[in-house]
Amino acid sequence: MSAPGRTRSTAADTSPTSATAVVVVDGAGLVRGWSEGAAALLGRPAPWALGRPLSDVFRPVEGAAADDPEHRAGTLDLAAGPGTRDGWEGRRSVRRPDGRRLDLELRVLPVEDSGDRPMQLVLAADTARTWWSTAGRSLLDGITRTAPVGMAMFDTELRVVWVNDAMENLSGIARACFLGHRLGDVLPDLDVEESEAEIRRVLETGRPSTGREYFGHVLSDPDQVTYSTSCFRLESDEGQPLGACYIILDTTENHRARQRLTLLNEARKRLGGTLDVLRTAQELADAAVPGLADHVTVDLLDSVLCGEEPPAGPAALIASATLRCAGHRALREEPATPTPPGAPCDYAPASPGARALVDGTPTLAAELDTDDGHWAAGSPARGAYLRDLGTHSLMVVPVRARGTVLGVATLGRWQPKGPFGPDDLVLAEELTGHAAVCIDNARRYTHEHAAALTLQRSLLPRDLPGQNAVDAAYRYLPADAEAGVGGDWFDVIPLSGARVALVVGDVVGHGIHAAATMGRLRAAVQTLAGIDLAPDEVLAHLDDMVGRIADEGDESSGVTGATCLYAVYDPVGRDCTLARAGHPAPALVTPTGTPRLVDLPSGPPLGLGGLPFESARIRIPEGSVLALYTDGLIQSHSLDAGQGLETLLDALAAPRAPVEELCDAVVARLSANRPGDDAALLLARTHALGDRHVATWDISKDPAAVAPARAGAVRQLAAWGLEDLGFTTELVVSELVTNAIRYASEPIRLRMIRDRTLICEVSDGSSTAPHLRHARTTDEGGRGLFLIARFAQRWGARYAGDGKTIWSEQPLEPAGAEALAFGDLDAFPDLDSFGDLTGSEGTGPEGPGPQGTGPSDRRANPGEPGTT
């Protein structure tokens, strides 16, 4: 009895008891038992059903027998049906008394009573009221009709016995063509042998296979498709193979997506490996063929190829844009492209290429009409190329980086593998965008490299200065584009007394900072050489300078130090004074000897500070070759410094060859193994100035010695054929000797050298410095150095440990000697005679000058002819 106020739960109607009919049937097929569930399900009460034939209780739906092979076989009488001894199960559609149709799941079980009478138990359930039956039916219907995977069932002879709708749709072949045939008879283009071998393995072993992928063509899709297959065995209750179920999944889009991702990843690894614009553009074309397109052309703005900024704005692009083909790749060489790499090209304003260039808009022509003129606007040759190639699909994509269009990439397909799609355009844009960043990086590097190279070239000597001390030749080998501009330099600097300074240096690092530092050091060396400092003193000043540069700079400059070799060769004394700061030792080749390295103290690199430098003086025979170089010449990844030095010495083993030929020989032997570093080589063949070019006099500290000094100078000029220089030379000699006698200490020595200029030198034992000043009209002296500075080409002073030398140089061909003799002297009313030409520059009101500390730069030759 139900509770008051409550209705009967509907769950009772759907309970397993109410949804299941239990019927007991005797051997004659009459109903002997009838449950409440049977009454509820079939709509007949127990009194009506008991004693009636089972066929009256389960009345079939009209027309069902025509479609049901078991009904046609007369097995509606379940008790008399086949297999009743062991039981039976199946599905029946019956009609209730109210006319409603019931779809039943039936199960017949044999039972025996105590009287040994055969009985049967019939269980019936409405499939609409059982969730497992509904789900199973939906699953079967889905597999058969709506599943997105193709399924086929094979018997043990590999003949198709059933296929679902998806298999029919995937293959494009009717179901009837499959049934009773083997797979190879129906789909010969697929990988049939491997597929049937897979099914056999499953039938033999019972182990399912999954995830095998293969490619092929089917009638429903002319493009190549990708399939993933699985297979499992169908077995009887005893475990015997009945056949196999073969499942096919179309994974073409997944495969293509993986291909696109793989292509993009591989392209990113390949692109940007170098900082060369043309090479990067070609890498873009190579990366897109054949994975994405059959032919690719990359056109870049001329300004980009030159390392300059592209024109700003659409108007500037249209007015001044000039493009060149920077990269091209095609699967076949014929027909030849109308714009080979390096050739200029242009796009008409109406063409897709111009649109991509101006506003950065890509264009996709999935089905290309080559007769449509706007694709080849402005270039009939381009249209003919597309037609001859058979291009059926095209993409035009801007090469754009950081908001700036650098060029245009054109991608086409001519093979019958389907047109470009939106996914292909996205991939092309991603690929081109990454390449554009690499191209822009290369462009920026090209610009910076060109600026650094221009700066470096402007800071290196273009021509060696004229001098007679040595025959010099040089070779400068710039670093490659990847390493960047280096900081190697060299110099030949004429010094006083016919001497010459030979310099080679190397700034650590590359780039514009290294080039700028090199220029500063070279300028500093020239300044220090101009004041005639000894080599070790020059390096000491450079060491301080490099330390200051390092303190002023930052880590981004990459400049951490420098090395330098400084040598001074004296053709009169035939000796050379050298000092080095962390630099390779020079090589020396005498006219009769073998090449060798000069034994020279090795100082620390410039910039360390606080460590002394040492000089060494060596005698060098006339005609010897001195080789100065940087480490970039002798070191490489395949050649260590020791092997490089051996190769260098071998190449120098021809001392009598012209220095230009020697330079070529050295470069030919060593440049092939040179790494990405610049290198400098400076060769100098020494000359000597002998007795015919030098005259020396020892002067006593007596004013009376001035006149004999002048007379000796005049005689020497006559011997050299330089009588026209007599007046100015007497003036210079008189002033220099007079100053030394009055204000300096002994020994006093006069030396004249005939070189490219006439050199007059007076050495004394004092270290006081001369000062140039303008004397008043009432002063009795103070005009000597002013006259020398006025009439000489150059003049100066150098210092040694035992005194100083004041020198002057005059051109061998005087200009306006008569005007000098009679006009300029009117400005000096106190000049009555050469003997009265005195000066107070040595110890005037300014006081003594700085003291020299280096070794003597000149040695007198008292034994030479002309010495008094």
Residue pairs with C-beta under 8 A, 6 or more apart in sequence:
2 8
12 18
13 40
14 129
17 36
17 37
18 36
18 37
18 40
18 41
19 37
19 41
19 125
19 126
19 129
19 130
20 37
20 41
20 123
20 124
20 125
21 35
21 37
21 38
21 40
21 41
21 42
21 122
21 123
21 124
21 125
22 33
22 35
22 37
22 38
22 121
22 122
22 123
23 31
23 33
23 34
23 35
23 38
23 49
23 54
23 57
23 121
23 122
23 123
23 124
24 31
24 32
24 33
24 34
24 111
24 119
24 120
24 121
24 122
25 31
25 32
25 54
25 78
25 79
25 119
25 120
25 121
25 122
26 32
26 79
26 117
26 118
26 119
26 120
27 79
27 117
27 118
27 119
28 79
29 53
29 54
29 55
29 77
29 78
29 79
29 80
30 51
30 52
30 53
30 54
31 49
31 50
31 51
31 52
31 53
31 54
31 57
32 50
32 51
32 119
33 50
34 44
34 46
34 49
34 50
38 44
38 46
38 49
38 124
39 45
39 46
39 49
41 102
41 124
41 125
41 126
42 49
42 57
42 58
42 94
42 96
42 102
42 124
43 96
43 97
43 98
44 57
44 97
49 57
53 77
54 77
54 78
54 79
54 122
55 76
55 77
58 76
58 78
58 92
58 94
58 104
58 106
58 124
59 94
59 95
60 71
60 76
60 92
60 93
60 94
60 95
61 93
61 94
61 95
61 101
62 95
64 71
64 92
64 93
65 71
65 72
65 76
66 72
70 81
70 90
75 81
75 82
78 84
78 88
78 106
78 108
78 120
78 122
79 108
79 120
81 88
81 108
82 88
84 108
84 110
84 120
85 110
86 110
87 107
87 108
87 109
87 110
88 106
88 107
88 108
89 105
89 106
89 107
89 108
90 105
90 106
91 103
91 104
91 105
91 106
91 127
92 103
92 104
92 106
92 124
93 101
93 102
93 103
93 104
94 101
94 102
94 104
95 101
95 102
96 102
102 126
103 126
103 127
103 128
104 124
104 125
104 126
104 127
105 124
105 125
105 127
105 130
105 133
106 122
106 123
106 124
107 122
107 123
108 120
108 121
108 122
108 123
109 120
109 121
109 123
110 118
110 119
110 120
110 121
111 119
111 120
111 121
112 118
112 119
113 119
125 133
127 133
127 134
127 137
128 134
143 151
143 164
144 164
144 165
145 164
145 165
146 165
147 164
147 166
148 166
148 249
149 166
149 247
149 248
149 249
150 163
150 164
150 166
150 167
150 169
150 170
150 171
150 247
150 248
150 249
150 250
151 163
151 164
151 166
151 167
151 245
151 246
151 247
151 248
152 160
152 162
152 163
152 164
152 167
152 178
152 183
152 245
152 246
152 248
153 160
153 161
153 162
153 163
153 234
153 243
153 244
153 245
153 246
154 160
154 161
154 183
154 199
154 243
154 244
154 245
154 246
155 161
155 242
155 243
156 203
156 241
156 242
156 243
158 182
158 183
158 196
158 199
158 200
159 180
159 181
159 182
160 178
160 179
160 180
160 181
160 182
160 183
160 186
161 179
161 180
161 243
162 179
163 175
163 178
163 179
167 175
167 178
167 248
168 174
168 175
168 178
169 220
170 218
170 220
170 248
170 250
171 186
171 187
171 218
171 219
171 220
172 218
172 219
172 220
172 221
173 186
173 187
173 219
177 186
178 186
182 196
183 190
183 192
183 195
183 196
184 192
184 193
184 196
187 216
187 218
189 216
189 217
189 218
190 214
190 216
190 218
190 227
191 214
191 215
191 216
194 212
194 214
195 214
195 229
195 246
198 209
198 212
198 229
198 231
199 231
199 244
199 246
201 207
201 209
202 208
202 209
202 231
202 232
202 233
202 244
203 233
203 241
203 243
203 244
206 233
206 235
206 241
208 230
208 231
208 232
208 233
209 229
209 230
209 231
210 230
211 228
211 230
212 228
212 229
212 230
213 226
213 227
213 228
213 229
213 251
213 255
214 226
214 227
214 229
215 224
215 225
215 226
215 227
216 224
216 225
216 227
217 223
217 224
217 225
218 225
221 252
222 416
222 418
223 252
223 417
223 418
224 252
224 417
225 250
225 252
226 250
226 251
226 252
226 254
226 255
226 256
227 248
227 249
227 250
227 251
228 248
228 249
228 251
229 246
229 247
229 248
229 249
230 246
230 247
230 249
231 244
231 245
231 246
231 247
232 244
232 245
233 241
233 243
233 244
233 245
234 241
234 242
234 243
234 244
234 245
235 241
235 242
236 242
256 423
257 423
259 291
260 292
260 423
260 424
260 427
263 287
263 288
263 291
263 292
263 427
263 431
264 427
264 430
264 431
264 434
266 287
267 284
267 287
267 288
267 431
267 434
267 435
268 434
270 283
270 286
270 287
271 280
271 283
271 284
271 287
271 434
271 435
271 438
272 280
272 437
272 438
272 441
272 442
273 283
274 280
274 442
274 481
274 482
275 441
275 442
275 445
275 446
275 449
275 481
275 482
276 442
276 446
276 481
277 300
277 304
277 305
277 307
277 326
277 439
277 442
277 443
277 446
278 305
278 326
278 327
278 341
280 435
280 438
280 439
280 442
281 298
281 300
281 326
281 327
281 407
281 435
281 439
282 298
282 326
282 327
282 328
282 329
282 341
283 327
283 435
283 438
284 296
284 298
284 327
284 399
284 409
284 431
284 432
284 435
284 439
285 296
285 297
285 298
285 327
285 328
285 329
286 327
286 329
287 431
287 435
288 296
288 329
288 409
288 411
288 428
288 431
289 295
289 296
289 329
289 330
289 331
290 331
292 411
292 424
292 427
292 428
292 431
293 395
293 411
293 412
293 413
293 428
294 330
294 331
294 391
294 412
294 413
294 414
294 415
295 328
295 329
295 330
295 331
295 389
295 391
295 411
295 412
295 414
296 327
296 328
296 329
296 330
296 409
296 410
296 411
296 412
297 325
297 327
297 328
297 337
297 339
297 409
297 410
298 325
298 326
298 327
298 328
298 399
298 407
298 408
298 409
299 323
299 324
299 325
299 326
299 339
299 345
299 353
299 407
299 408
299 409
299 410
300 323
300 324
300 326
300 399
300 406
300 407
300 439
301 310
301 311
301 321
301 322
301 323
301 406
301 407
302 322
302 323
302 324
302 344
303 309
303 310
303 311
303 322
304 310
304 406
304 407
304 439
304 440
304 443
305 324
305 326
306 446
307 443
307 444
307 445
307 446
307 447
307 449
307 450
308 443
308 447
310 317
310 404
310 405
310 406
311 317
311 319
311 320
311 321
314 358
314 359
317 357
317 358
317 405
318 349
318 354
318 358
321 357
322 344
322 346
323 344
323 345
323 346
323 347
323 357
323 407
323 408
324 342
324 343
324 344
324 345
325 337
325 339
325 340
325 341
325 342
325 343
325 345
326 341
326 342
326 407
327 341
328 337
328 339
328 340
328 341
330 337
330 389
331 415
335 385
335 388
335 389
337 385
338 379
338 381
338 382
338 384
338 385
339 345
339 381
339 382
345 379
346 378
346 379
347 353
347 354
347 357
347 377
347 378
347 379
347 408
348 354
348 377
348 378
348 379
349 377
350 374
350 377
351 374
351 375
351 376
351 377
351 378
352 363
352 365
352 374
352 375
352 396
353 396
353 408
353 410
354 377
355 361
355 363
355 396
356 362
356 363
356 396
356 397
356 398
356 405
356 408
357 398
357 405
357 407
357 408
358 405
360 398
360 400
360 405
361 398
362 395
362 396
362 397
362 398
362 425
362 428
362 429
363 394
363 395
363 396
364 394
364 395
364 420
364 422
364 424
364 425
365 375
365 393
365 394
365 395
365 420
366 393
366 419
366 420
366 421
367 392
367 393
367 419
368 375
368 386
368 391
368 392
368 393
368 394
368 412
369 375
370 383
370 386
370 387
370 391
373 383
375 382
375 383
375 386
375 394
376 382
376 383
376 384
376 386
386 394
386 412
389 412
389 414
390 414
391 412
391 413
391 414
392 413
392 414
392 419
393 412
393 413
393 418
393 419
393 420
394 410
394 411
394 412
394 413
394 420
395 410
395 411
395 412
395 420
395 424
395 425
395 428
396 408
396 409
396 410
396 411
397 408
397 409
397 410
397 411
397 425
397 428
397 429
397 432
398 405
398 407
398 408
398 409
398 432
399 405
399 406
399 407
399 408
399 409
399 432
399 435
399 436
399 439
400 406
400 432
400 433
400 436
401 433
401 436
401 437
401 439
401 440
402 437
402 440
404 440
406 436
406 439
406 440
406 443
407 439
409 428
409 432
409 435
411 420
411 428
413 419
413 420
445 481
448 511
448 512
449 481
449 484
449 485
451 512
452 484
452 485
452 511
452 512
452 515
453 478
453 485
453 515
455 485
455 512
455 515
455 516
455 519
456 478
456 485
456 486
456 515
456 518
456 519
458 519
459 489
459 515
459 518
459 519
459 522
460 476
460 489
460 490
460 522
461 490
461 491
461 492
464 472
464 474
464 492
465 492
465 493
465 494
466 494
466 756
467 492
467 494
467 498
467 500
467 755
467 756
468 498
468 571
468 687
468 689
468 755
468 756
469 494
469 498
469 499
469 500
469 569
469 570
469 571
469 686
469 687
470 492
470 500
470 502
470 569
470 571
470 626
470 684
470 685
470 686
470 687
471 659
471 684
471 685
471 687
472 492
472 502
472 659
472 682
472 683
472 684
472 685
473 658
473 659
473 660
473 662
473 663
473 682
473 683
474 490
474 663
474 680
474 681
474 682
474 683
475 663
475 664
475 666
475 667
475 680
475 681
476 488
476 490
476 678
476 679
476 680
476 681
477 632
477 633
477 667
477 671
477 674
477 678
477 679
477 680
477 681
478 485
478 486
478 678
479 485
479 486
479 510
479 632
479 676
479 677
479 678
480 676
482 676
483 510
483 675
483 676
483 677
483 678
484 510
484 511
485 510
485 511
485 512
485 514
485 515
485 678
486 506
486 507
486 509
486 510
486 514
486 515
486 632
486 677
486 678
487 505
487 506
487 507
487 508
487 509
487 510
487 514
487 515
487 517
487 518
487 559
487 562
487 678
488 504
488 505
488 506
488 507
488 518
488 630
488 632
488 678
488 679
488 680
489 503
489 504
489 505
489 506
489 507
489 518
489 521
489 522
489 680
490 503
490 504
490 505
490 628
490 680
490 681
490 682
491 501
491 502
491 503
491 522
491 525
491 526
492 500
492 501
492 502
492 503
492 682
492 684
493 500
493 501
493 503
493 525
493 526
493 529
493 530
494 500
494 501
495 501
495 529
495 532
495 568
496 532
496 759
496 761
496 794
496 796
496 798
496 805
496 807
496 809
496 857
497 570
497 572
497 753
497 759
497 761
497 798
497 805
497 807
497 857
497 858
498 570
498 571
498 572
498 689
498 753
498 755
498 759
499 568
499 569
499 570
499 571
499 572
499 857
500 568
500 569
500 571
500 684
501 525
501 529
501 566
501 567
501 568
501 569
502 566
502 567
502 568
502 569
502 626
502 628
502 682
502 684
503 522
503 525
503 529
503 564
503 565
503 566
503 567
503 628
504 564
504 565
504 583
504 628
504 629
504 630
504 680
504 682
505 518
505 521
505 522
505 525
505 562
505 563
505 564
505 565
505 583
505 630
506 562
506 563
506 564
506 583
506 630
506 631
506 632
506 680
507 514
507 517
507 518
507 521
507 559
507 561
507 562
508 514
508 559
508 560
508 561
508 562
508 563
508 605
509 517
509 557
509 558
509 559
509 560
510 558
510 677
511 557
511 558
513 553
513 556
513 557
513 558
513 559
514 558
514 559
517 546
517 549
517 557
517 559
517 562
520 545
520 549
521 542
521 545
521 546
521 562
521 564
521 606
524 541
524 542
524 545
525 538
525 542
525 564
525 566
528 537
528 538
528 541
528 542
529 538
530 796
531 796
531 798
532 796
532 797
532 798
532 799
532 857
533 541
533 854
534 568
534 577
534 579
534 615
534 853
534 854
534 855
534 857
535 566
535 567
535 568
535 577
535 578
535 579
535 613
535 615
536 579
536 612
536 613
536 614
536 615
536 854
537 853
537 854
538 566
538 579
539 564
539 566
539 579
539 580
539 581
539 603
539 606
539 613
540 612
540 613
542 562
542 564
542 581
542 606
543 581
543 606
543 607
543 608
543 609
543 611
543 613
544 609
545 606
546 561
546 562
546 606
546 607
547 607
547 608
547 609
549 559
549 607
550 559
550 560
550 561
550 607
553 559
560 607
561 582
561 605
561 606
561 607
561 608
562 581
562 605
562 606
562 607
563 580
563 581
563 582
563 583
563 605
563 606
563 630
563 631
564 580
564 581
564 582
564 583
564 606
565 578
565 579
565 580
565 581
565 583
565 584
565 586
565 628
566 578
566 579
566 580
567 576
567 577
567 578
567 579
567 586
567 626
567 628
568 576
568 577
568 578
568 857
569 575
569 576
569 620
569 626
569 684
569 686
570 576
570 577
570 857
570 858
571 686
571 687
571 688
571 689
572 688
572 689
572 693
572 694
572 753
572 858
572 859
572 861
573 858
573 859
574 619
574 620
574 621
574 622
574 686
574 688
575 617
575 618
575 619
575 620
576 617
576 618
576 620
576 626
576 686
577 615
577 616
577 617
577 855
578 586
578 598
578 600
578 615
578 616
578 617
578 618
579 600
579 601
579 603
579 613
579 614
579 615
579 616
580 600
580 601
580 602
580 603
580 613
581 603
581 604
581 605
581 606
581 613
582 602
582 603
582 604
582 605
582 606
583 630
583 631
584 629
584 630
584 631
584 634
584 641
584 645
585 597
585 598
585 599
585 600
585 602
586 597
586 598
586 600
586 626
586 627
586 628
586 629
587 595
587 596
587 597
587 598
587 626
587 627
587 629
587 645
587 648
587 649
587 652
588 595
588 596
588 597
588 598
588 618
588 620
588 624
588 625
588 626
588 627
589 595
589 596
589 624
589 625
589 627
589 652
589 653
589 655
590 620
590 621
590 623
590 624
590 655
591 621
591 622
591 623
591 624
591 655
591 656
593 655
594 649
594 653
595 627
595 648
595 649
595 650
595 652
595 653
595 655
596 649
597 645
597 649
598 616
598 618
599 616
600 616
601 613
601 614
601 616
603 611
603 612
603 613
603 614
604 611
615 855
617 855
620 626
620 686
621 686
622 686
622 687
622 688
623 655
623 656
623 685
623 686
623 687
624 655
624 685
624 686
625 652
625 655
625 659
625 662
625 683
625 684
625 685
625 686
626 683
626 684
626 686
627 648
627 652
627 666
627 681
627 682
627 683
628 681
628 682
628 683
628 684
629 648
629 679
629 680
629 681
629 682
630 678
630 679
630 680
630 681
631 641
631 677
632 674
632 675
632 677
632 678
632 679
632 680
633 644
633 648
633 666
633 670
633 674
633 679
633 680
633 681
634 641
634 644
634 645
634 647
634 648
634 670
635 641
635 644
635 675
635 677
636 644
636 673
636 674
636 675
637 675
638 673
639 647
639 673
644 670
644 673
647 669
647 670
648 666
648 669
648 670
650 669
651 662
651 665
651 666
651 668
651 669
651 670
652 662
652 665
652 666
654 661
654 662
654 665
657 665
659 683
659 684
659 685
662 683
663 681
663 683
666 681
666 683
667 681
670 679
671 679
689 753
689 755
691 864
691 865
692 754
693 753
693 754
693 755
694 751
694 752
694 753
694 754
694 861
694 864
695 712
695 716
695 751
695 752
695 864
695 865
695 866
695 867
696 749
696 750
696 751
696 752
696 860
696 861
696 862
696 864
696 866
696 867
697 709
697 712
697 749
697 750
697 751
697 866
697 867
697 868
698 747
698 748
698 749
698 860
698 862
698 867
698 868
699 705
699 709
699 737
699 740
699 741
699 748
699 749
699 750
699 762
700 746
700 748
701 741
701 745
701 746
701 748
702 741
703 738
703 741
703 742
703 835
705 737
705 741
706 734
706 737
706 738
706 741
706 834
706 835
707 834
707 835
708 868
709 733
709 734
709 737
709 750
710 730
710 733
710 734
710 737
710 834
712 750
712 866
712 868
713 729
713 730
713 733
713 750
713 752
713 760
714 726
714 729
714 730
715 866
716 752
716 866
717 723
717 725
717 726
717 729
717 758
719 866
720 754
722 729
722 754
722 758
722 812
724 813
724 814
724 817
725 758
725 810
725 812
725 814
725 817
727 817
727 820
727 821
728 791
728 792
728 810
728 814
728 817
728 820
729 758
729 760
729 810
730 834
731 787
731 788
731 791
731 834
731 837
732 760
732 787
732 788
732 791
732 792
732 808
732 810
733 750
733 760
733 762
734 834
734 835
734 837
735 784
735 785
735 787
735 788
735 837
735 838
735 839
736 750
736 760
736 762
736 784
736 788
736 806
736 808
737 748
737 750
737 762
738 784
738 837
738 838
738 839
739 762
739 770
739 784
739 785
739 806
739 838
739 839
739 841
739 842
740 748
740 762
740 764
740 806
741 748
742 838
742 840
742 842
743 766
743 768
743 840
743 841
743 842
743 843
744 764
744 765
744 766
744 768
744 803
744 842
745 764
745 765
745 766
745 803
746 764
746 765
747 763
747 764
747 765
747 803
748 762
748 763
748 764
748 765
749 762
749 763
749 764
749 860
750 760
750 761
750 762
751 759
751 760
751 761
751 762
751 763
751 858
751 860
751 861
752 758
752 759
752 760
752 761
753 759
753 761
754 812
756 812
757 793
757 794
757 809
757 810
757 811
757 812
758 809
758 810
758 811
758 812
759 807
759 808
759 809
760 807
760 808
760 809
760 810
761 805
761 806
761 807
761 808
761 858
762 805
762 806
762 807
763 803
763 804
763 805
763 858
763 860
764 803
764 804
765 802
765 803
766 803
766 804
766 842
767 799
767 803
767 804
767 848
767 849
767 850
767 851
767 852
768 804
768 842
768 843
768 848
768 849
769 797
769 804
769 848
769 849
769 850
770 785
770 797
770 806
770 841
770 842
770 849
771 785
771 841
771 844
771 846
771 849
772 785
772 786
772 789
772 841
773 782
773 785
773 786
773 841
773 844
773 846
774 782
774 786
775 781
775 782
775 783
775 786
777 829
780 830
780 838
781 838
781 839
781 840
782 839
782 840
782 841
782 844
783 828
783 830
783 837
783 839
784 837
784 838
784 839
784 841
785 795
785 839
785 841
787 828
787 837
788 795
788 808
789 795
790 824
791 810
791 820
791 824
792 808
792 809
792 810
793 808
793 809
793 810
793 811
794 808
794 809
795 806
795 807
795 808
795 809
796 806
796 807
797 804
797 805
797 806
797 807
798 804
798 805
798 807
798 852
798 857
799 805
799 850
799 851
799 852
799 853
799 854
800 852
800 854
800 855
800 856
800 857
800 858
801 852
801 853
801 854
801 855
801 856
802 856
803 852
803 856
804 852
805 857
805 858
814 820
825 831
830 836
831 837
842 848
861 867
